[in-house]
Amino acid sequence: MLDRCREGTEVCLSHAAQFLRLVKAVHPKSGRDQLDKANRAVNMAIHYASDFALHGESDRWSAPLATFANRKGDCEDYAIAKFFALREAGFPEGDLQLVLVRIRQDHAVLAARHDDGWLLPDNRRSELMADSEASSYTPLYHRGVQLFAALYAERPQLEAEAAPAAPGDGMGRATAHLIWRFSFGSWATVISSASPCNY
């Protein structure tokens, strides 16, 4: 869908156009400025709502365009949207990780390698946080990363998710496959059981 929007070959849905405008605003920046712009822009574009309120289920990981279509999401939806926005804007994909932690409750956040450390663009903060400042974040470890990801990647796609994310965009069902590479610093193989985040 994003390629078709860029090419102007068909009508671009408003949520896809909004996502591309965000990517366009993030693209000319670099390093920390690029991360900061993506963090603030996604945080402003999406309003927090639990998966139960949105979808009637305790946990659902949504593709970025589905989140932008709803204009609502929970912590992992923010993190996934930031991952794809930064990747589309040219940030090195290998320097982006989705991390699952506990801060009183389970929480998902994006981590981005910058200089010699990691920055956390979190939906709970407008400013970036260094991993060294994340002392209240307890990483959740599990050895079966592929098994956990398969629960989300292989489940049947719902009609609401399929409409905004056409096949081949790299933004639909493949979302889980693309972001399940965890390992940085002391937070290696960070994972959670399918617990809802409340942030």
C-alpha positions as CSV (number, residue, x, y, z in Angstrom):
1,M,0.0,0.0,0.0
2,L,2.8,2.5,0.9
3,D,4.5,1.9,-2.5
4,R,1.2,2.5,-4.3
5,C,0.7,5.7,-2.3
6,R,4.2,6.9,-3.1
7,E,3.7,6.2,-6.8
8,G,0.3,7.8,-6.8
9,T,-1.1,4.9,-8.8
10,E,-4.3,4.8,-6.8
11,V,-6.1,6.7,-4.1
12,C,-4.1,6.7,-0.9
13,L,-6.1,6.0,2.2
14,S,-5.8,8.8,4.8
15,H,-4.1,6.6,7.5
16,A,-1.4,5.5,4.9
17,A,-0.9,9.1,3.8
18,Q,-0.5,10.1,7.5
19,F,2.1,7.4,8.0
20,L,4.0,8.5,4.9
21,R,4.0,12.2,6.0
22,L,5.4,11.0,9.4
23,V,8.2,9.0,7.5
24,K,8.9,12.1,5.3
25,A,9.3,14.3,8.4
26,V,11.6,11.8,10.1
27,H,13.7,11.0,7.0
28,P,15.9,14.1,6.7
29,K,16.9,13.9,10.4
30,S,19.8,11.7,11.5
31,G,20.9,9.9,14.6
32,R,19.3,11.0,17.9
33,D,17.2,13.7,16.1
34,Q,15.7,11.1,13.9
35,L,14.8,8.9,16.8
36,D,13.4,11.9,18.7
37,K,11.2,13.0,15.8
38,A,9.8,9.5,15.3
39,N,9.1,9.1,19.0
40,R,7.3,12.3,19.3
41,A,5.4,12.0,16.0
42,V,4.1,8.5,16.7
43,N,3.2,9.4,20.3
44,M,1.1,12.3,19.1
45,A,-0.5,10.3,16.2
46,I,-1.7,7.4,18.4
47,H,-3.9,7.7,21.4
48,Y,-3.6,5.0,24.0
49,A,-6.3,2.3,24.2
50,S,-6.1,-1.2,25.5
51,D,-6.4,-4.1,23.2
52,F,-9.5,-5.2,25.1
53,A,-11.1,-1.8,24.5
54,L,-10.2,-1.8,20.8
55,H,-10.5,-5.4,19.9
56,G,-12.3,-7.2,22.7
57,E,-9.3,-9.4,23.5
58,S,-6.5,-9.1,26.0
59,D,-3.6,-8.8,23.6
60,R,-3.3,-8.1,19.8
61,W,-0.2,-6.9,18.0
62,S,-1.3,-4.7,15.2
63,A,0.4,-3.7,11.9
64,P,1.4,0.0,11.8
65,L,-1.2,0.9,9.2
66,A,-3.9,-0.8,11.2
67,T,-2.8,1.2,14.2
68,F,-2.8,4.5,12.2
69,A,-6.3,3.6,10.8
70,N,-7.6,3.2,14.4
71,R,-5.5,6.2,15.6
72,K,-5.4,4.1,18.8
73,G,-3.2,1.4,20.2
74,D,-1.3,0.1,23.2
75,C,2.4,0.0,24.0
76,E,3.4,-2.7,21.4
77,D,1.4,-0.9,18.7
78,Y,3.4,2.3,19.4
79,A,6.7,0.4,19.4
80,I,5.9,-1.5,16.1
81,A,4.8,1.8,14.4
82,K,8.1,3.5,15.5
83,F,10.1,0.5,14.2
84,F,8.5,0.7,10.7
85,A,8.5,4.5,10.5
86,L,12.2,4.6,11.4
87,R,13.0,1.7,9.0
88,E,11.1,3.4,6.2
89,A,13.0,6.7,7.0
90,G,16.3,4.9,6.5
91,F,17.3,4.1,10.1
92,P,19.4,0.9,10.1
93,E,17.0,-2.0,10.8
94,G,19.7,-3.9,12.6
95,D,19.9,-1.1,15.1
96,L,16.2,-1.4,16.1
97,Q,14.9,-3.9,18.6
98,L,11.5,-4.5,20.1
99,V,11.9,-5.1,23.8
100,L,9.4,-6.5,26.4
101,V,9.9,-5.4,30.0
102,R,8.0,-5.2,33.2
103,I,7.4,-1.9,34.9
104,R,4.9,-2.9,37.5
105,Q,3.1,-4.5,34.5
106,D,4.3,-5.8,31.1
107,H,5.3,-3.1,28.7
108,A,6.8,-3.1,25.2
109,V,9.2,-0.4,23.9
110,L,11.4,0.1,20.9
111,A,15.2,0.2,21.5
112,A,17.5,1.9,19.1
113,R,21.3,1.6,19.0
114,H,22.9,5.1,19.0
115,D,26.6,5.7,19.4
116,D,27.8,3.3,22.1
117,G,24.4,2.7,23.8
118,W,20.7,2.2,23.3
119,L,17.9,4.8,23.4
120,L,14.3,3.9,24.2
121,P,11.6,5.8,22.3
122,D,8.8,5.0,24.7
123,N,5.1,5.9,24.3
124,R,5.0,7.0,28.0
125,R,7.6,9.8,27.5
126,S,8.1,12.5,24.9
127,E,11.9,12.5,25.4
128,L,14.2,9.6,24.6
129,M,15.6,7.6,27.5
130,A,19.0,5.9,27.6
131,D,19.0,2.2,28.5
132,S,21.2,3.2,31.4
133,E,18.3,5.3,32.8
134,A,15.9,2.4,32.6
135,S,16.6,1.0,36.0
136,S,12.9,0.4,36.6
137,Y,12.5,-1.7,33.5
138,T,12.9,-5.4,34.2
139,P,13.6,-7.3,31.0
140,L,11.5,-10.5,30.6
141,Y,13.5,-13.4,29.3
142,H,12.4,-16.5,27.5
143,R,14.3,-19.0,25.3
144,G,11.4,-19.7,22.9
145,V,11.4,-16.5,21.0
146,Q,10.4,-18.1,17.7
147,L,7.5,-20.0,19.3
148,F,6.2,-16.9,21.0
149,A,6.4,-14.8,17.7
150,A,4.6,-17.6,15.8
151,L,1.5,-17.1,17.9
152,Y,1.2,-13.6,16.4
153,A,2.7,-14.2,12.9
154,E,0.7,-17.4,12.1
155,R,-2.7,-16.5,13.5
156,P,-5.3,-15.8,10.9
157,Q,-5.3,-12.2,9.9
158,L,-8.5,-10.3,10.8
159,E,-10.4,-8.4,8.1
160,A,-9.7,-5.1,9.9
161,E,-6.0,-5.7,9.8
162,A,-5.9,-7.0,6.2
163,A,-7.6,-3.9,4.7
164,P,-5.1,-1.3,5.6
165,A,-2.0,-3.6,5.1
166,A,-2.0,-5.1,1.6
167,P,0.2,-8.2,1.0
168,G,3.8,-7.3,0.0
169,D,4.0,-4.1,2.0
170,G,6.1,-5.8,4.7
171,M,3.6,-4.2,7.1
172,G,1.0,-6.9,7.6
173,R,1.3,-10.5,8.8
174,A,5.1,-10.4,8.4
175,T,5.3,-7.7,11.2
176,A,6.2,-10.3,13.9
177,H,8.8,-12.0,11.7
178,L,10.6,-8.7,11.0
179,I,10.9,-7.5,14.5
180,W,11.7,-10.6,16.5
181,R,15.5,-10.1,16.8
182,F,16.3,-9.4,20.4
183,S,19.8,-8.9,21.8
184,F,21.6,-5.9,23.1
185,G,23.7,-5.2,26.1
186,S,22.4,-7.2,29.1
187,W,18.9,-7.4,27.6
188,A,19.4,-10.5,25.5
189,T,16.4,-12.5,24.2
190,V,13.9,-10.2,25.8
191,I,10.4,-11.6,25.6
192,S,7.1,-11.8,27.5
193,S,4.2,-14.2,27.7
194,A,1.2,-12.7,26.0
195,S,0.4,-10.3,28.8
196,P,-1.4,-7.0,28.0
197,C,0.4,-3.8,28.6
198,N,-1.4,-1.0,30.4
199,Y,0.7,2.0,29.2
